[in-house]
Amino acid sequence: MSLAHPPVAGFSWRRLRALCVKETRQILRDPSSLLIAVILPVMLLFIFGFGISLDTNRLRIGVVMEDHGVEAVRFAAAAAGSPYIDPVFANSYDEMEDSLVRGKVRGIIVIPQDFTAKVIEGSGDAAIQVLADGAEPNTANFVGSYAQGLFGNWLAARADAYGAEFHEPIAVEPRYWFNPTTVSRNYLIPGSISVVMTIIGALLTSLVVAREWERGTMEALLATPISRTELLLSKSLPYYGLALIAMAICVLIAIFIMNVPFRGSVLMLLLSTSLFLGSALGLGLLLSTVTRNQFNAAQGALNAAFLPAALLSGLIFEIASMPAFVQAVTLFVPARYFVKIMQTLFQAGDIPSILLPNLLFLLLSAIFWLGLTAWKTRRRLDG
């Protein structure tokens, strides 16, 4: 049986302001909230920014010298001078095979016995063999690309040294839009901010209602004529402001410390962040309201926020390559839309055709989570 409580009056801005002041003072007095909002996002962003990289700047590659002629030696010297390859030389393939199997080298370049003869002959049949460890497909592609680029540059330099013209069968001049330096950090950091804010937003509010129940102060609140709307707003607005501070810290670190360019507008960033925080804060409040236990609410927030945001948002794993069922599940992950918005704002700017549909999904998600929290919130002392 529920205990009696005073009748609920209409909505009052005065009561809401008083509750927000009370919650803000509690935030300032509680070091855990400031730790979550200030220290944790900085730590997570640095871990994501410097701990995760899709770039391979210098690969350890074995070079098998079956030919010791002048042209083979010159090619080996070019490999040693490459900024992308850390060569390990051997005289036979058998010496290098074990290193490839053990992972000491990522690939092998074999200079065949007739390499110098065919280069001097000029018949166009001179070739090298490239072997890569297919256990890591991404690294294997880098090995092939670096070896091909090394061989092409060496042929061009040799032709220039002899005063001849070098004609490639196909000349490729790539042009990269939005991320011309092709640095993966420019792609990963904006998406990482989305994952970080998912964790921060859910964690901040996952403790507030549960803390009131554990400390026994919820009974005092329910003894007052506050409405459910005032209760939820007072538990959301202060933490919304705190989450905005965490977001500002992340963006400033990304721009000024990690040198990630930002091409969008601050207004669009604020709008998208606000809609996304509606989902994150709503999820945390829901868990806090249902569990009434800080530890369980925090554990639930980490599992419900971090794992879907990291695995199903498209930040690390391409959504289009996932099974159809998993792709359908990603439609209900708010971080999927916020990752796309953040990457667009940082790399391309304000592109309405991309931003507006994702903003619409974030709005619907915020309405769902906040509405579900309001539905599960009862002015009752029992469950």
TILUMPA-847302 format. One record per residue (C-alpha): x, y, z negated; residue in three letters. Coordinates in steps of 0.05 Angstrom, whole numbers, plus 5000, padded with zeros to 4 digits. Layout:
BEGIN
XYZAla ...
END
This chain:
BEGIN
500050005000Met 502650695017Ser 503251214963Leu 499051834966Ala 502052474992His 499753185002Pro 495653335063Pro 499753565122Val 498954285141Ala 499754565211Gly 506454695242Phe 510455225205Ser 516655565232Trp 518355775161Arg 518555055137Arg 522454845198Leu 527655385187Arg 528355195114Ala 529254455132Leu 534454635186Cys 538355055136Val 538154485086Lys 540653995139Glu 546054465163Thr 548754555092Arg 548753805084Gln 552753735149Ile 557954245123Leu 558553875057Arg 558953185089Asp 565953065119Pro 563452455158Ser 559052885203Ser 564853355219Leu 569352755229Leu 564552445280Ile 563353105316Ala 570453385319Val 575752865306Ile 572552255337Leu 571252555407Pro 578352815411Val 581152135393Met 576551765442Leu 577852245499Leu 585452185491Phe 584751425490Ile 580551425553Phe 584751955587Gly 591651675574Phe 590050945560Gly 585950795622Ile 588650925692Ser 587250635760Leu 593650925789Asp 599950515800Thr 605750985809Asn 611750515808Arg 611349765821Leu 616649255806Arg 617548875872Ile 622548335890Gly 626648435954Val 629547785984Val 635647936027Met 636047346074Glu 639547806123Asp 645648226102His 646448596167Gly 647149346171Val 639749476186Glu 637549016130Ala 642149376081Val 639450046103Arg 632349816094Phe 634049546024Ala 637150226008Ala 630750566030Ala 626850105983Ala 631550285926Ala 630451025939Gly 622850985941Ser 619251335884Pro 613750805886Tyr 617850165883Ile 622549895830Asp 626249365871Pro 629348725844Val 634248425895Phe 635547685908Ala 638947285963Asn 633746745970Ser 626246655963Tyr 627046095912Asp 630546585864Glu 624747065867Met 618846585868Glu 619346425794Asp 619347175778Ser 612847255817Leu 609646665782Val 611646935713Arg 609147635729Gly 616047955725Lys 614848245795Val 608248435828Arg 610248245898Gly 615948025943Ile 618748346006Ile 622647836048Val 627648106099Ile 628547526148Pro 635147276175Gln 634247566244Asp 631848246221Phe 638148646240Thr 638648296307Ala 631548456327Lys 632049176303Val 638349286345Ile 635148926403Glu 629349406401Gly 624348896425Ser 619149106373Gly 618948416341Asp 622648626278Ala 618348476218Ala 618448376143Ile 614347896101Gln 610348166042Val 607647705988Leu 603247965931Ala 600247675868Asp 592847595885Gly 591047485812Ala 590548245807Glu 587148455872Pro 587849205860Asn 595349145847Thr 596148685906Ala 593049215951Asn 597949725924Phe 603749245940Val 601449166011Gly 600349916021Ser 606950115991Tyr 610849596032Ala 607349816096Gln 608750546081Gly 615950396064Leu 617050026129Phe 613750566170Gly 617751126137Asn 624250736147Trp 622850636221Leu 621251376229Ala 627651576191Ala 631851096233Arg 629051366298Ala 630352076275Asp 637551896256Ala 638851626326Tyr 635452216360Gly 629751786387Ala 622351876384Glu 618351426339Phe 611251266361His 606750896313Glu 601250476345Pro 596150836302Ile 597651476263Ala 593151536202Val 592552216169Glu 587752126110Pro 583852716082Arg 580752646014Tyr 574853075994Trp 573453305923Phe 579552955894Asn 585153105944Pro 590652885897Thr 587252195890Thr 588952195816Val 584251715780Ser 584252155717Arg 580052675754Asn 574852135764Tyr 575451775697Leu 575652355649Ile 568752655666Pro 565651965661Gly 569351835597Ser 566252475567Ile 559452165581Ser 561351535543Val 564251935486Val 558052375480Met 553651745480Thr 557351485420Ile 557652155384Ile 550352325396Gly 547751645373Ala 552351615313Leu 550752315288Leu 543252195281Thr 543551455264Ser 545551645193Leu 540952225176Val 534251895161Val 537451265133Ala 541551705086Arg 535252035060Glu 532251355044Trp 538551085011Glu 539451704967Arg 532151724948Gly 531052424976Thr 525952195028Met 520752124973Glu 521752864956Ala 520853055029Leu 514552635036Leu 511752974974Ala 511653635012Thr 506653825065Pro 511653795123Ile 509153505188Ser 512352945228Arg 514353445282Thr 517853885231Glu 521453285201Leu 524053045268Leu 526053735293Leu 529753885228Ser 533653225237Lys 535153375310Ser 536654115320Leu 542654175273Pro 545853555303Tyr 544253795373Tyr 548454415358Gly 553953985328Leu 553853545390Ala 554454155435Leu 560754345397Ile 563553645408Ala 561853705482Met 565354385487Ala 571554085455Ile 571553505504Cys 570753965565Val 576254445542Leu 581053865530Ile 579453575598Ala 580654245634Ile 586454555596Phe 590353955569Ile 588853405620Met 588553885679Asn 582053615707Val 578954135753Pro 571854365737Phe 567954625797Arg 560854655771Gly 557055185732Ser 556855235656Val 549255315659Leu 548454655695Met 553254325647Leu 549154585588Leu 542554365619Leu 544953655635Ser 548253585567Thr 541853805531Ser 537653305568Leu 542652745556Phe 543152905482Leu 535552835479Gly 536652095495Ser 542751995452Ala 540052355391Leu 533352025399Gly 536451335401Leu 540351475337Gly 534151745302Leu 530151135323Leu 535250665294Leu 535851065231Ser 528251085222Thr 527250345235Val 533150065194Thr 533150555135Arg 540350325123Asn 546450735143Gln 550950145157Phe 545849765200Asn 543950405236Ala 551250565252Ala 552649865277Gln 546349875319Gly 548350555348Ala 555250315368Leu 552449685402Asn 546450025435Ala 550350645458Ala 557550455472Phe 556849785507Leu 551549985559Pro 555050655570Ala 561850345582Ala 559749725622Leu 553349925659Leu 554250665674Ser 558650575737Gly 564650885704Leu 569050265707Ile 564949755746Phe 561549945811Glu 554049875803Ile 552949675876Ala 557349065867Ser 553448815806Met 547948275812Pro 541048535828Ala 538348395758Phe 544148775725Val 543149355774Gln 535849385752Ala 538049405679Val 542649995693Thr 536650415713Leu 534850455639Phe 541750675617Val 541951445608Pro 549551455613Ala 549051225685Arg 545851875705Tyr 550152315660Phe 556551985688Val 554352165759Lys 552652875738Ile 559252985702Met 563452715759Gln 559653145808Thr 560453775766Leu 567853665756Phe 569753435825Gln 564753745873Ala 560754285837Gly 553254425836Asp 550353965889Ile 542653975881Pro 541453335921Ser 545652945870Ile 544253325806Leu 536653415809Leu 534752675814Pro 539552495757Asn 536953075715Leu 529852815726Leu 531752125701Phe 535152435640Leu 528952835625Leu 524552215628Leu 529551835585Ser 529652385532Ala 522052405530Ile 521851645522Phe 526851595464Trp 524352205427Leu 517151995437Gly 518651285413Leu 522151575351Thr 516052025337Ala 511451425343Trp 515551005295Lys 516151565244Thr 510951505189Arg 509851935127Arg 509551305084Arg 514151015031Leu 513050305053Asp 515450005119Gly 
END
